[in-house]
């Protein structure tokens, strides 16, 4: 049955036996030329953009499960000798240099054991909600695939979340079970909520028991690998990601087994350009949709290897040494990482296997693109997408590059530019990026915002999905990013809602009012800036400096540390009008309204300057500085 299911899905990719079979191997470049000369050659057979738009087609079956229909099928291919075992499915390098390698057969075996453990010893059943708060350790991948096997609904959580963040997520997602690393269990236990998970599982290297928590490794002992995968419908809920909004706390973007489990076929073939003997290293942290993109669905759909190097903190030297030492051929990193890497002497390293580099999440300035290519001989291929979707637009290997452009729509999608009345606009006219339904559907699009039909209806209309991003396209069909249509701040690839930061700062006893906006930054694209009114205005620069540090540390403790304001300016008052419905700058305004609101007040020149600087910068650079990959 499963072989039939996978053939139903994969082998109906018209004229493209991309993922599985001998055509894939024959398309894989085997030239004896220096590796850098291969950077424009597709490894998956995606060499004709327009032909691919006409021919690439996926028929979604009624039932689909990524674990049984992808992982287990690749395991069977290994047993049959149809996939070379010289490249593992999972390759983990620990900080101390030790290595762990699993082929697909081992991955199948271990995830079936964890699935049995979750069902038999934790009581999790199909449809239950499971929240996972783990760093990049092998157990993260085991838990993800095991949860999919049993049909549970998974919600990855960043290791940087705080008690305040979890106090919102628990009643929103209502997890039945929480699986967490030992470094965050004390924090989780501080959350007081009637919706806190009843079952809590700790992943720890220590033998010490934690009261109220089940030990993952103890539960794993003596568990059978004989497991029957749940029969999940393609449109059944599989994953929920929290994604920042401007009018409140994060929304819950809900994905089905098909939207991500199959939707990333396009990410895999068209952007990552993967084959079954590829080794992909993606630097994204757990807890974000980009991790699902680049370390689960895209590589394993292609039968590729997921490579992970344990790094508690990002290190340019460790990253470059790893690329030089290991046979990594595909490298995915956020622009912030590439900006840091090009500061090193790239000519001091040799990357004998590296062929393909991709990035997404924010703007990559032309000088970084040039520096990387000068130092490695390789281009960086940028991609645009959001948590709600798969790869949507990209600078694919088979199309000409236009520096600063987002590229062209993925072959699976129709992308248009809309005005405020949903009229489709022509070349050169700025409007909102929207995904247009093709035969009544949008491939790889989420189900909606969980438990929020109003926001879902606003974003997903009869014919379009509204991204909230502004852009235009040129006569050649290339898209150029202009800015966001809301106030989301994109700092180093992290999407940050101003409301969340304002709420955190307002908890400080000395703060009377606060307004948060973005501020341009050379390294991070933009950073969070807070305008703060205190009970007592600080007159001296020394006192201001002390208070800035205090508020920054307070914000880090109150919400996820990446959200803290890197810039703080103290003002004696914020602008107020009859339109104020709270002590914050109104969040129901879009960017244009918000800017006009602030412009009414000459004394608030600092905010005006920020908004003007950002707006002019967006128009001049036309760079994708506000895409949502939830790094």
VENWOQUI-V499051 format. One record per helix or strand of 3 or more residues. SS is the DSSP state (H for helix, E for strand). FROM is the first residue (numbers start at 0). LEN is the number of residues. If there is no record, write none. Layout:
ss=SS from=FROM len=LEN
ss=SS from=FROM len=LEN
//
This chain:
ss=H from=1 len=9
ss=H from=21 len=6
ss=H from=34 len=4
ss=H from=48 len=7
ss=H from=65 len=14
ss=E from=89 len=4
ss=E from=98 len=4
ss=H from=103 len=17
ss=E from=128 len=5
ss=H from=137 len=13
ss=E from=152 len=4
ss=H from=162 len=11
ss=E from=176 len=5
ss=H from=184 len=5
ss=E from=198 len=5
ss=H from=215 len=5
ss=E from=236 len=7
ss=E from=250 len=6
ss=H from=256 len=5
ss=H from=263 len=8
ss=E from=278 len=4
ss=H from=288 len=13
ss=E from=304 len=5
ss=H from=315 len=10
ss=E from=329 len=3
ss=H from=334 len=7
ss=H from=345 len=3
ss=E from=355 len=5
ss=H from=365 len=11
ss=E from=379 len=5
ss=E from=406 len=3
ss=E from=413 len=5
ss=E from=430 len=6
ss=H from=452 len=7
ss=E from=463 len=10
ss=E from=478 len=6
ss=E from=488 len=3
ss=E from=493 len=3
ss=H from=497 len=9
ss=E from=510 len=11
ss=E from=524 len=10
ss=H from=540 len=18
ss=H from=560 len=3
ss=E from=566 len=4
ss=H from=590 len=9
ss=H from=601 len=20
//
